[in-house]
Amino acid sequence: MSLVLEGVDRTVGGEVYLKDINLTFERGEFNVLLGLTEAGKTTMMRIMAGLDHPNTGRVLEDGHEVTKVPVRKRSVGMVYQQFINYPSLSVYDNIASPLKLAGLSAAEIDRRVRTEAERLGIDHLIDRLPSELSGGQQQRCAMARALVRDAKLVLLDEPLVNLDYKLREGLRSELRNLFADRDTVVVYATTEPEEALVLGGKTTVLHEGRVIQHGVTAECYRHPASTTVTRVFADPPMNLMPIQVDDGRVKVEGLFDQPLPGQMKDLVPGRYTMGVRPHHLYATPNDDRITMQGEVEVAEVAGSVTYVHLAVNGHDWVVEERGVHVVHPGERFDVHADLNRAYVFDSADQLVAAPQQ
């Protein structure tokens, strides 16, 4: 099945939720919707499912318009943030519930329930009630109930957000395999760039109800279309700074004046915005790096990584350093950057230079 959103707009009480959405999702692909909170991800999913209707535009399944076909008449499975299970029903009966409503035979229901429970690693729990399960097991039960129908469209709206880190990590790695042999359209919404990269497939980057980039996930990350994409598709976000390109050199007054690196050599003279990812900044110098002076604002230790937040030439930057580094607010901190790793955006906020991968 293919699912097409064609010129979809959604406005509620004069507020724009979605604007001019034109997207195609193909069966067999894993599709990620990536955006900050209130970017429009859930609104788009509700329109895909038939729970809401667009103000303008169409939704098509395999070329047939289904814009106003209600969800009960559509082949849709949905998984939400919350662990939505029937508390008085066993795991078995929770998973079986949509199949019973569909009127399948007892033998077919049993076959499907046990197969799905085994695939999700909860086959040994089918006689338990949801209250007897851990959070991760409850979400697996909810997923099994959504998947057991073999729906043409499966929508997962931040399904792992309420799980702890280790459970999230484990389920992420399993999700792609769960859908590998299903002839269905899968759409997964998340606010987390790392999750999008782990899941792979294709990513649609949403911001304030608009699609700002769409394509293969790795390519969207490696070649962000605009500085807005860098803020959405990176955590911490890319460090940005205005630069001047002139006479074969790249300059920031009072900070550095260097020959143009390879990826910038074709830029015409003018003003641009340079972007450097936090993990491409370093606390130690070498011959390939320029040195810029910053002032520490705060340092966050996150496991084996330290994020040093700095004021650099009036801009808020973040350095991602491996290991634990003890620094204090107000201290001077020299940050070292390899300009060959820098991105460049023009005055129209379009990517015009990217590092070679």
Secondary structure, 3 states (H helix, E strand, C coil): CEEEEEEEEEEECCEEEEEEEEEEEECCCEEEEEECCCCCHHHHHHHHHCCCCCCEEEEEECCEECCCCCHHHCCEEEECCCCCCCCCCCHHHHHHHHHHHCCCCHHHHHHHHHHHHHHCCCHHHCCCCHHHCCHHHHHHHHHHHHHCCCCCEEEEECCCCCCCHHHHHHHHHHHHHHHCCCCCEEEEEECCHHHHHHHCCEEEEEECCEEEEEEEHHHHHHCCCCHHHHHHCCCCCCEEEEEEEECCEEEECCCEEEECCHHHCCCCCEEEEEEECHHHEECCCCCCCEEEEEEEEEEEEECCEEEEEEEECCEEEEEEEECCCCCCCCCEEEEEECHHHCEEECCCCCEEECCCC
